[in-house]
């Protein structure tokens, strides 16, 4: 079997998660987190749209992990992000992590905002 090396951009892949935490690029973060081209940072959650709007121009799609189950994103969050030119996809956090890693390996312009499971 031939193996191909996956080269991630300067953004870090999600390596694991559990109750209340994520491991991204070797760093353990407790609580909500944003991962993308600018690195890894803590996040205040769905009410913190300013941190997500700061990604304008850097990403084409933002994946929002809503915890253990898929949840609805408020229009007050999605509206400004879409106006800023970002596609926004909500899904359960485990699915968001997997999708992010796959697209990151393809060199896509993406970011991830996660609420812990």
C-alpha positions, 0 to 999 in steps of 0.5 A, spaced: 500 500 500 502 506 498 502 512 503 501 519 501 504 524 506 498 529 508 501 536 508 497 541 513 497 548 511 499 553 517 493 551 521 493 545 525 489 539 525 484 536 530 487 530 534 482 528 539 477 531 543 473 529 549 468 531 555 470 539 555 476 539 551 479 539 544 487 537 542 489 541 536 496 541 534 498 538 540 495 543 544 489 541 549 484 547 550 478 546 555 472 549 553 470 552 546 475 554 541 477 556 534 482 553 529 484 556 523 489 560 519 491 564 525 492 559 529 488 556 535 484 561 540 479 560 546 472 562 544 466 565 548 461 561 544 455 562 539 454 569 542 462 571 540 461 573 533 467 578 533 472 572 534 469 569 528 468 575 524 475 576 525 476 571 520 473 575 514 478 574 508 482 568 511 477 563 510 471 561 505 468 556 510 467 556 517 465 549 520 461 550 527 461 544 532 455 545 536 457 540 541 455 532 542 448 534 537 447 538 531 444 545 533 441 551 530 445 557 529 442 563 531 441 568 525 444 573 529 451 569 528 450 566 521 447 573 518 453 577 519 458 571 517 455 570 510 455 578 509 462 577 510 463 572 505 464 566 509 460 560 508 457 557 515 456 550 516 453 547 523 454 540 525 455 536 531 462 537 534 465 530 532 463 531 525 465 538 524 472 536 527 472 530 521 470 535 516 475 540 518 481 535 518 479 532 511 478 539 508 485 542 511 489 536 508 486 538 501 489 545 503 482 549 503 481 556 506 477 553 512 476 555 520 473 551 525 469 553 531 467 548 536 463 547 543 465 541 547 461 535 547 
